[in-house]
Amino acid sequence: MSVGVILPSIRSDSAIVRQMCSIRHVIDDARAAGSLDPLFAHLYSAIERNTPADLLEEAACGPRCAWCCYTRVPATAPEILFLVRGSGSGLPASVIRAIPELADRRRNGWGRSLHESLAPCAVLEDGLCTAHSHRPIACRTTMSLDADQCRRACSEPEEALIPTAMSAVALRAVYDIALRGALLNAGYSPQRFDLATGLEEAVVSARAEAVWLDGDDPFPSALRIDEEDYLDEPVRRALYEAAFG
């Protein structure tokens, strides 16, 4: 017996569709301003507003609990570029010096067991994120309910079982799908990169943000996370079509 393709029915006024449309408008503002500031002022404040208070109370995360910062992090090009620029002064020199070594470890471990590419994020200093206010969606929406399992994941990633609240999973899905759909509609690539190898290219080019705003690829050698086209997945396609027709 053959099974047909399930086509999701998405309401045009659903929360994720509204977010996608809203982000799309702000991308135009960023393009007109020649700066990513309008985009991420809107996006990151929206994530903060919509993070449930009980989730923050329930999460086992806290200062210097940086075990989740040892793994591979997916991020779109604008997320990486915004992180690099930081609050205006850019990343600390010590962080910039640490990026190539981490990028090499990610490259050498790509396609192998996760353990072979684990290492502290180059943006960490003394267990704290030096770009915390500019961290990407994946970092903002990673919330564990058991820090001991996170610690275990750094030495036994295939054995650790990290409990995560469904509200955190949903929060990441909403804003990841919405941002990438809005980028695609605006003429930009929705591709996600490995953060470390994207940072490696971003820190050596003073014009990387301008290059991206002009519609070009600022990370030609960075490791790419996504193997399928954004619209190949039925739910993403349905959401995209509900937002933009």
Buried (B, 14 or more C-beta within 10 A) or exposed (E): EEEEEEEEEBEEEBEBBBBBBBBBEBBEBBBEEEBBEBBBEBBBEBBEEBBEEEBEEBBBBEEEBBBBBBBBBBBBBBBBBBBBBBEEEEBBEEBBEBBBEBBBBBBEBEEEEEEBBBBBBBBBEEEEBBBEEBBBBBBBBBBBBBBEBBBBBBEEBEEBEBEBBEBBEBBBBBBBBBBBBBBBBBEBBBBBBBBBBBBBBBBEBEEBBBBBBEEEBBBEEBBBBBEEEBBEBEBBBBBBBBBBE
